[in-house]
Amino acid sequence: MTMSTSTLKRLSLLAAIAAISLSSISYWWQKKHYVNTDDAYINANIVQIAPRVTGQVTQLHIQNNQYVTLNQPLFDIDSTPFEIAATEALAQLEKNQSQLNIATLTSNRMVKLVKKNVASEQEGDNVEANLRSAMAAIQLGEANLKKVKLDLSYTKVAAPLSGWVTNVTLRSGSIVQANQPLFALISDEVFWVDANFKETDISKIHADQKVDVIVDMYPKHHFKGIVESISGGSGTAFSLLPPQNATGNWVKVTQRVPVRVRIINPDREHPLRIGTSATVKIHIG
């Protein structure tokens, strides 16, 4: 027996109502237990690599976008001028030490002569002043030797942390200036997502909530996160040219507030790249 047309229509209507109901329940459930946004981007700590001394690069140990580990050599600067400076500083310190030895012996003799009234107190004061000067020269010499040795150590530049070097245009033979950034090192220690949520959702968000993160690069890989902090203002509030809402043509626009979500399960098989897009879902239920 075949069903009548009216029966089929009723069943179709019931199925449609059921689908709409399930969809509504699912939507209500999602709104009650989660807030989400796809206005989110991966971020990490970035360290600018700069030499501590000026000189010519003699050897480059890395290539652009290479992964490096803590203390891995990055590049070398010509150490010859610093080795010469260290040799001169050591020689000067030895000379100062000889002068101090002489000043000490002279002072000891003068003390005896002054006590016997063979030499005047003024002569004794002069010898004592020479001794203090010689001691000060030793201190300055030691400080200078320490400095030039430190500068010498700066001719070998190593990675301050592990991660990926980027924007490397440095070449052997280049002249580099002290404290001038040459390229960047992206740390692999901590990754987070800067997620921009509607201001109407912010009241539901607080620190330590669990977060699901899907990165557009790896749509099938599930990253877990945790809410670390919520910005004290909307994204536009800190822009170079914030909107002037006091003008006569003001139109109310829902603002977005940055929320920082730390990724707690980074995966070397799925390396994250700063600036790439993500979708964030915060558990609020």
Secondary structure, 3 states (H helix, E strand, C coil): CCCCHHHHHHHHHHHHHHHHHHHHHHHHHHHHHEEEEEEEEEEEEEEEECCCCCEEEEEECCCCCCEECCCCEEEEECCHHHHHHHHHHHHHHHHHHHHHHHHHHHHHHHHHHHHCCCCCHHHHHHHHHHHHHHHHHHHHHHHHHHHHHHHHHCCEEECCCCEEEECCCCCCCCEECCCCCCEEEEEEEEEEEEEEEEHHHHHHCCCCCEEEEEECCCCCCCEEEEEEEECCCCHHHHCCCCCCCCCCCCCCCCCEEEEEEEECCCCCCCCCCCCCEEEEEEECC
